[in-house]
């Protein structure tokens, strides 16, 4: 990355389009925020622009503001292209859609308007309810939904293979909603249960938690409590700009109540009226991948801390079938544990803008230790290490460009050597 990653970026193109009419917003935009999240199947954005009016003809050919002249009522296309030393944010081929456009402030000669933007797939998801029957390997079903129902091209999706099958009916749900429901039911070919479905700048991703965690860090960021005075100094490009904010730090009591480490599962077979019991334990069953060391409390719990009850799905999709549909004994306990464990530690950080980062990437934090006899450059062995990007926001304004992230980690310390 070149010098001054915190400095302003270039608005190469920000244009709103409706019914063939276009209104440029590059010179009027005062800030732009772009969002990705492991929790969201689509990217979103918002921008604020200030309009002095007199630039856009209304229906009577009188010059007025852009909001009144187009007018902006929703579902307009917004093309965006922002250049930064770390890369380019480009949504010109597939523009955003305007979700709403509230007026933030109004004066006699100008007004500030916020455009809340969504991916066009979010709109399409609401417009096309699915009543189809689906069966077969879950990853094949996800691929079919994305390609055939949402019309995405093969180069715009990245679907990781699953080992388990699942048969179900759409029941009028949107395509994105169906895929979100399949995440927790999916099991990696060789690994634990639990997937994420999310969109980044490049594509739509259906990835297992294990695969995300086993990535090598995309970038290393350091925090030592102070920055150099000159923001143009390239040494600041990979420093955390503000003190990290810890949102959650290993709530043991809550983890025990959720059965994160040990849980008992009772399954009822409606065909035979029989019950089967299975106890999942991190000690016995383990986890395939972690971002740090061993899970806390491993080897210290002697019994289960939560009981879950399940009814096996037998015959609801195929009356001739006598085996469970996507047997929950293969994924129910491990999936719940995996999601809970992943959120053991959560923190927010802000760094100079880096458009190479995406939700779902792993980054490494090097946080300086605190001691009375402080030796500069010594890492805090507990807090430093690899973190997964849960949420990400690239912020641009007239003076600065930043990337804010919410990070999560399942265990303390650095990655185990055997991973």
ABEGO torsion letter per residue (X at the ends): XBBGAABBBBBABBBBBBGGBBBBAAAABABBBBBBBAABABBBBBBBBBBAEGABBBAAGBBBBAAAAOBBAEGBBBBBBBBBAAEBBBBAABBBBBABBBBABBBAABBBBBBBBBBAAAAAAAABBBABBBBEBAAAAAAAAAAAAAGBBAAABBBBBBABBBBBBAGGBBAAAAAAAAAAABBBABEBBEBBBBBBAABBBBBBAAAAAABBBABBBBBAGBBBABAABAAAAABBABBBBBABBGBAAAAAAAGAABBBBBBBBAAAGBBBBBBBBAAAAEBABBABBBBBGBGABABBABBBBBBBBBGAABAABABBBGBAAAAAAAAAAAAAAAAABBBBBBBBBBAABBBGBBBBBBBBBBBABBBBGBBBAAABEBBBBABBBBBBBAABBBBBBBBBBABBEBBBAAX
